[in-house]
Amino acid sequence: MNKKLFIVLLINVAILLISGCVKKEMQKPSEPTTTTVPASTPTPFTLGPGDYDSSLQVGDLTRKYLLHVPQNYNKNKAIPLILAFHGGMGNAEIMAEGYNLIPKSDKEGFIVAFPNGVSRFPSGKLATWNAGNCCGYAVERNSDDVSFVKAVLYDIKSKFNIDSNKIYATGMSNGGMMSYRLACEMSDTFAAITSVSGTDNYDECNPKKPISVMHIHGLKDDHVLFYGGCGPACNIESETGFVSVPDTISKWVERNNCDKNPQRVVVNENAYYDLYSKCDGDVQVKLYVVLDGGHSWPGTEKAPNPLEKSTPSQAISATDEIWKFFMEQQ
């Protein structure tokens, strides 16, 4: 090969190399796309037994919930989850400490979460739930508590092995009313709900499917009156003429298409229950009447929330009966 031809070939090769580099550079994105996972984000099912304090951003609010995971929790086994809602002007700490749900969790092997309602105060104390016509600040600001509950469930299920067929809600007073709202709006998520001293005050109820409901109420309740209305102990902002216990039960017997003739069982001299069965989807509606009970959670040693001025009845243990009812819905 002569020297002139060799130089021409070298020039052509150089042109091809330069052209390829330019083309590759033009195709390269100006900023690489990356996904960053915060170091604090746990891998699913990596957390173990213990107590957790979590915060979530829901809309324009930072919301909080407490969580107790029993000592016998095994991440390889899906277990039940109970969401427990505090009463009006209470908070998650009161619900966690005062209603015997944590000892029950350790004994029976379920996870229990204690969401906190909305409050005027940064501490989260004196909080309420938007359960429809009640109560307080939550109704005033039209708090989206259903979205908060959905966020809590998503967060818990990303960290712990939860049995999706065994998710339940319970609550005291305004928290029980919130449980009824969840039965109305999230019946496809919750297997059953229970309420203590809080009637169904949600007007826009359209459950997607039948859902089991149990209500526990003291006949001497001076706050949410058994036969309807706001009693002499009412003292939360924006309280309402509460729906009666009989009307609440009648609503859910109708919604679940149950036999309207209940089986009555006398438990003792101070308690009986009416059980409505033959409902669609094999669900149940159960009413526990505590004859010597006021506005309180039966079976506790004392009323945890200062607004619960009644001495709790010892006729039954609400915590035990709630867990029993949930387990009967399998």
CORGIWO-V109160 format. One record per helix or strand. SS is the DSSP state (H for helix, E for strand). FROM is the first residue (numbers start at 1). TO is the last residue. If there is no record, write none. Layout:
BEGIN
ss & from & to
SS & FROM & TO
SS & FROM & TO
END
This chain:
BEGIN
ss & from & to
H & 3 & 27
E & 50 & 58
E & 61 & 69
E & 79 & 85
E & 90 & 90
H & 92 & 98
H & 101 & 108
E & 111 & 115
E & 118 & 118
E & 127 & 128
H & 136 & 140
H & 145 & 159
E & 162 & 172
H & 174 & 185
E & 192 & 196
E & 212 & 218
E & 224 & 224
E & 230 & 230
H & 245 & 255
E & 263 & 268
E & 271 & 276
H & 280 & 282
E & 285 & 290
H & 318 & 328
END
